[in-house]
């Protein structure tokens, strides 16, 4: 978020554990992604403990949204969403 500040971009920090994004928000974020959708999922020790298969999330937006709704800790962060307002 420091980069956004350095660039003079107004931003709001949302603490994803206290206020996790809901399914609709995650779906919208996935629709806006330029990077591969599977990059939103952390492949860490929790991922391995849940015995998840990384291949299940490759190019699979629905699976990514579903797992992130169920296990918010797997959200790879930070996620920066740029909103452009045209007046």
C-alpha positions in Angstrom: 0.0 0.0 0.0 3.0 2.2 0.4 3.4 2.2 -3.4 -0.1 3.5 -3.8 0.6 6.3 -1.4 3.9 7.2 -3.1 2.1 7.4 -6.5 -0.5 9.7 -4.9 -3.3 7.2 -5.4 -6.1 7.5 -2.8 -6.7 4.1 -1.3 -8.6 2.4 1.4 -7.1 -0.6 3.3 -9.5 -3.4 4.1 -8.4 -5.9 6.6 -9.5 -9.1 4.9 -9.6 -11.2 8.1 -11.9 -8.7 10.0 -13.9 -7.8 6.9 -13.5 -10.6 4.3 -14.7 -9.9 0.8 -18.0 -11.7 0.1 -18.7 -13.9 -3.0 -20.0 -10.9 -5.1 -16.9 -8.8 -4.3 -14.5 -11.7 -5.0 -16.3 -12.4 -8.3 -16.0 -8.8 -9.3 -12.3 -8.7 -8.4 -11.7 -11.9 -10.5 -13.5 -10.3 -13.4 -11.1 -7.3 -13.3 -7.9 -9.3 -13.0 -5.2 -9.0 -15.6 -3.1 -11.7 -13.9 -4.0 -15.4 -13.8 -6.9 -16.0 -11.4 -5.1 -18.7 -9.6 -2.6 -16.1 -8.3 -5.2 -14.9 -5.8 -4.9 -18.2 -3.9 -2.0 -18.7 -1.5 -0.3 -22.1 -1.9 1.0 -22.1 1.7 1.0 -24.6 4.6 -2.8 -24.1 5.1 -3.4 -24.9 1.4 -1.3 -28.1 1.8 -3.0 -29.0 5.1 -6.4 -28.8 3.4 -4.9 -31.2 0.8 -5.9 -28.9 -2.0 -4.6 -29.3 -5.6 -3.2 -26.2 -7.2 -4.2 -27.4 -10.6 -7.9 -27.1 -9.5 -7.6 -23.3 -9.5 -5.8 -22.7 -12.8 -8.0 -20.7 -15.1 -11.0 -21.5 -12.8 -12.6 -18.3 -11.4 -15.5 -20.1 -9.8 -13.2 -22.5 -7.9 -11.0 -19.5 -6.8 -14.0 -17.6 -5.5 -15.4 -20.6 -3.7 -12.2 -21.5 -1.9 -11.6 -17.8 -0.9 -15.1 -17.5 0.5 -14.6 -20.7 2.5 -11.0 -20.0 3.6 -10.3 -16.3 3.7 -6.8 -16.9 4.9 -5.8 -18.2 1.5 -6.3 -14.8 -0.1 -3.0 -13.8 -1.6 -2.6 -10.1 -0.7 -2.4 -7.3 -1.1 -5.0 -6.9 -3.7 -5.2 -3.4 -5.2 -8.4 -2.5 -7.0 -8.3 0.7 -8.9 -11.5 2.6 -9.3 -11.8 5.2 -12.0 -14.5 7.7 -11.6 -15.5 9.7 -14.7 -17.3 13.0 -14.1 
